[in-house]
Amino acid sequence: MAITSVGEPAAEVMTTTDLGRRLAESAAGVRFEDLPAPAVDAAKKTILDTLGVILAASGTEPAARPVIDLVRENGGRPESSVVGFGFRAPATSAAFANGALAHCLNFDDQTPWGQHSATSLIPAVLAVAERQGGVRGRDLIAAVAAGQDIFTRLRRHVGWLQDWNLATVLGVFSATAAAGRLLHLSPTQMSNALSIASLQSSGFGEVVTGLGSQLGGIYAAFPARGAVTAALLAEKGTVGVETLFEGRVGFLATYFAGRYDREAILAGLGRDFQGATTLYKPWPAIGTAHSHIHATIRAVVENDLDVEEIEELRVHAGDCHEILCTPPEARRAPANLLDARFSLPFLVAVAAVRRGLRVSDLTGSALSDPRVLALARKVVTVRDPALDWKSELPNGRVVIRMRDGRRFDRTGTDVPGSARAPMTWDDLARKFADCAAAAAVPVPEGNVRAAVGMGRRLESVDDAVDLVRLLTDSGT
């Protein structure tokens, strides 16, 4: 089997235990008592934050509606909630529906190195928790922490060429590990579950970056459903392959040409839970645009700029930003909301005009806002290799030139929601309330406040599904 480092060619070296088995053993053995406080906090924040984002998507993003309609039509045993719509479905179907909603607004959490685990992980664990019944809050936290840890370790230490969509390629494994932990799978069963999940590990970058499609919003539905299916099949006795990750034609050889850092992936496994690094978004847009959004808002607000007097707005772009700027006309006037959240010229124009970027700022009416479109036409992209994505997401830079000759140059440092300026519980509470207000089925304000409180003390809750019930059973 291959033991290599990122950037080195694969080598045929025998190991005693496949990396997948090692990750399975760790996930199966995670106990709440073993989690460091930052990992507990991150898991709780991710659960609440993702529920809020799902609620907001249910009322504002049409891309997921065909999935919701299909799940409703298919029916089946009412095991788990479809959040935001007031009905229940089989656990696999509920995970599919909630997964379709979780990334639609591009408002879900991310690692400091980009990519999203929560969009498949949280729909999967919530579906399994409801199916099981009586899952303690601390067990839900442990499951989420286990999944976040696996996702982050793999994200950081595989040789990614910005080709595969890692949120789906890796997300199905992290979600399966979390679902399996809730089902109390043995290490062998967990290893089998990860192997089964590999059948749903896929996804190309073009699905995310391509214009005019709805797939970039709903892709998490598939790994979420795949994770629940894999965990349940493993529980029922389906046997996988023992060399899934490091076999000659296994996951790492096939997807990453054997380029990965095995030692780094395993370092501190079971002690250092890397989900603690998870970041939460203040704005419903792709994370690689956030530093430019922040720089734009700062320049406009601090100098009280009249956007009608802007002559030109230059965005300096590295390789990861250029994708958001081309083709320029389509990015200045996106055809749908999914494209809008992935279009840097449009996003900085909205941020400048609205002096912020809330859920309500990116609805259908925003696509035809004449002030936003007029400013977006003035956005010019400047290639800047210094901003290429090498490790953590690079800071963006904007230069605004006014008609009267004034010039404002800002770099998006200390971006809200970044590792240097992380969102607090109070920040997340405000975001959650804003998201819940946009839900397809209204959530009473009292329930919103109660959900935030329960999310913060989830480790003391006897039945974690009470959190979901607050958002789905009342006022429906």
Buried (B, 14 or more C-beta within 10 A) or exposed (E): BBBBBBEBEBEEEEBEEBBBBBBBBBBBBBEBEEBEEBBBBBBBBBBBBBBBBBBBBBBBBBBBBEBBEEBBEEEEEBBBBBBBBBBBBBBBBBBBBBBBBBBBBBBBBBBBBBBBBBBBBBBBBBBBBBBBEEBBBBBBBBBBBBBBBBBBBBBBBBBBEEEBBBBBBBBBBBBBBBBBBBBEBBBBBBBBBBBBBBEBBBBBBEBBBEBEBBBBBBBBBBBBBBBBBBBBBBBEEBEBBBBBBBBEEBBBBEBBBBBBBBEEBBEEBBEEBBBBBBBBBBBBBBBBBBBBBBBBBBBBEEEEBEBEEBEEBBBBBBBBBBBBBBEBEBBBBBEBBBBBBBBBBBBBBBBBBBBBBBBBBBBEEBBEBEBBBBBBBBBBBEEBEEBBBEEEBBBBBBBBBBEEEEEBEBBBBEBBBBBEBBBEBEBBBBBBBBBBBBBBBBBEEEBBBBBBEBBBEBBEBEBBBBBBBBBBEBEE
